[in-house]
Each structure stands twice: as structure tokens, then as C-alpha cells.
Amino acid sequence: MNKDTPPDIGSTHETKAPAIFVAWISAILILAGIFWFFTQPLRTHILARAVNRVLEQSEDFRRLEGQSTNGGSSFFGMNTWFTMTGHNAHVADGMKAVVFTFIGEGTFFPCLAVLSPEGKVIEFVPLNNHGKRVISRISPGILQTYARRIEGNVL
């Protein structure tokens, strides 16, 4: 073979590079999926602790107890359902809550929707200062839309 002859069009080097790239990307996605799946209980526990800390700081008597097994559907973990407890007559057995991202005035903020045992949204509790300022300016129609969406996901 002469140095001046061009390499074969179907050279092994040219076909190996894309296959190696696809294998690397696939391996990363599989590892990320496994990590995401097996850390779900830990992430839920950390979320419940953080929400309970916010409720305690705002002197709210309610607390998230544990993840609800029959709370509702979730689209790729975008919301998390919990059962609620409290040292007050206003917290009935069977009350649930969902932590989700509220979009108001073009910004995102974490929010807690408290549901009655019948599955109706009682109130929205913003979980940060920005949310507390924004939620008071949101129209009742938008709040009702969020409430209907949440109530439609209750099992």
C-alpha cells in the first residue's frame, strides 16, 4: 500500500467513533437514571424536612408526615404528595398536601397545596418570601386553575 493512496471509505476508525460516543452517552444516562431512582426516598425526606422547617418558621401548626402512597399522580417527579399532621383541630385525618412549583408573574416559586380529606384544595402556602409577595397578587382564576389541576390528580 502506498502512502499516497486514500484510506478506505468504510474505515473501522470512522465507524468506531460514533459508536463509542453513543455508548458513553447511554452509560451516563443509565447511571443517572439509576441514581435518580435509588435516591428518591432520601430526596423526599429532605424535601419534607425543608418544608416542615418553613412551616415552623411561619408558626404554622401543620407538618408533613410522610410521602403519601396514594396521593396522586406525578409527572417525572415534578410534585410530591404527603400526608399531613398537626396539633390542632383544623388538621383532620386523611389530609394531604402536595409540594409543587407555582408559576406566577413570570417567576417560579415552591408552594404547598393543602387538601381536605375529600381531595379539595383548602389553601396554597408559598414556601419562600418571594412566593408570599407574589401569591397575593395572583388572580383567583389562576388559583382555581391550579386547584382544579391538583384536585384532578388525587387518587
C-alpha positions in Angstrom: 0.0 0.0 0.0 1.3 3.4 -1.0 1.3 6.4 1.4 -0.3 8.4 -1.3 -3.4 6.2 -1.6 -6.5 7.5 0.2 -7.9 5.3 3.1 -10.9 3.1 2.6 -14.2 4.9 2.8 -15.6 2.3 5.3 -12.6 2.5 7.6 -13.1 1.0 11.0 -11.8 4.1 12.8 -14.6 6.2 11.2 -17.4 3.8 12.3 -16.0 3.2 15.8 -16.0 6.9 16.9 -19.8 7.4 16.7 -20.4 4.0 18.4 -18.1 4.9 21.3 -19.8 8.3 21.7 -23.3 6.7 21.7 -22.1 4.1 24.3 -20.7 6.9 26.6 -23.9 8.9 26.4 -26.0 5.8 27.0 -23.9 4.8 30.0 -24.2 8.3 31.5 -28.0 8.3 31.1 -28.4 4.8 32.6 -26.2 5.7 35.6 -28.1 9.0 36.1 -31.4 7.1 35.9 -30.3 4.5 38.5 -29.0 7.3 40.8 -32.3 9.2 40.4 -34.4 6.1 41.2 -32.5 4.9 44.2 -32.2 8.4 45.9 -35.9 9.1 45.7 -36.6 8.3 49.4 -33.7 10.4 50.5 -34.8 13.3 48.3 -38.4 13.1 49.6 -37.2 13.0 53.2 -35.0 16.1 52.7 -37.9 17.9 51.0 -40.3 17.1 53.9 -37.7 18.4 56.4 -37.3 21.6 54.5 -41.0 22.2 54.1 -41.6 21.5 57.8 -38.8 23.9 58.7 -40.5 26.6 56.7 -43.9 25.8 58.3 -42.3 26.0 61.7 -40.7 29.4 61.0 -44.0 30.8 59.9 -45.6 29.4 63.1 -47.9 27.1 61.1 -49.2 24.2 63.2 -49.3 21.7 60.3 -46.4 19.3 59.4 -45.7 16.9 56.6 -45.7 13.4 58.0 -44.6 11.2 55.2 -44.9 10.6 51.5 -48.4 9.6 50.5 -48.6 6.2 48.8 -52.0 7.0 47.3 -51.7 10.8 47.0 -51.8 11.3 43.3 -50.1 11.1 40.0 -46.8 12.8 39.3 -45.2 13.7 36.0 -41.5 12.8 36.3 -41.4 13.8 40.0 -42.4 17.4 39.4 -44.6 17.3 42.5 -44.5 15.2 45.7 -47.6 14.1 47.7 -47.5 13.9 51.5 -49.9 13.2 54.4 -50.3 15.9 57.0 -50.4 16.0 60.8 -50.9 18.8 63.2 -51.6 19.6 66.8 -54.8 21.4 66.1 -58.4 20.5 65.4 -58.0 22.0 61.9 -55.9 19.1 60.7 -58.3 16.2 60.1 -57.2 12.6 59.5 -56.7 12.0 55.8 -55.5 15.5 54.9 -52.9 15.5 52.1 -50.5 18.1 50.8 -48.6 18.4 47.6 -45.3 20.3 47.1 -45.0 21.7 43.6 -43.6 24.6 41.6 -46.0 27.6 41.2 -45.5 29.9 38.3 -46.7 33.4 39.0 -45.8 36.8 37.4 -43.2 35.1 35.3 -41.3 33.5 38.1 -41.2 30.1 39.8 -41.5 29.5 43.5 -42.1 26.5 45.7 -45.6 26.1 47.0 -47.6 23.7 49.2 -51.2 22.9 48.4 -53.2 21.7 51.4 -56.1 19.3 50.6 -59.1 18.3 52.6 -59.8 14.6 53.2 -62.3 14.8 50.4 -59.5 15.9 48.0 -60.4 19.6 47.7 -57.7 22.3 47.8 -58.1 24.2 51.0 -55.2 26.7 50.6 -51.9 27.4 48.9 -48.9 28.0 51.2 -46.0 29.7 49.4 -42.7 28.3 50.8 -40.4 31.4 50.3 -40.7 35.1 50.8 -40.9 35.9 47.1 -43.9 33.5 46.8 -45.6 35.2 49.8 -45.4 38.5 48.0 -46.5 37.1 44.6 -49.4 34.8 45.6 -51.4 37.7 47.0 -51.4 39.4 43.6 -52.3 36.3 41.5 -55.9 36.3 40.2 -58.4 34.0 41.7 -59.0 32.4 38.2 -55.4 31.2 38.1 -55.5 29.9 41.6 -58.7 28.0 40.7 -56.9 26.5 37.6 -54.1 25.2 39.9 -56.6 23.9 42.3 -58.6 22.0 39.7 -55.4 20.6 38.2 -54.3 19.3 41.7 -57.8 18.0 42.6 -57.9 16.1 39.3 -54.7 14.2 40.2 -56.0 13.0 43.6 -56.5 9.3 43.6 
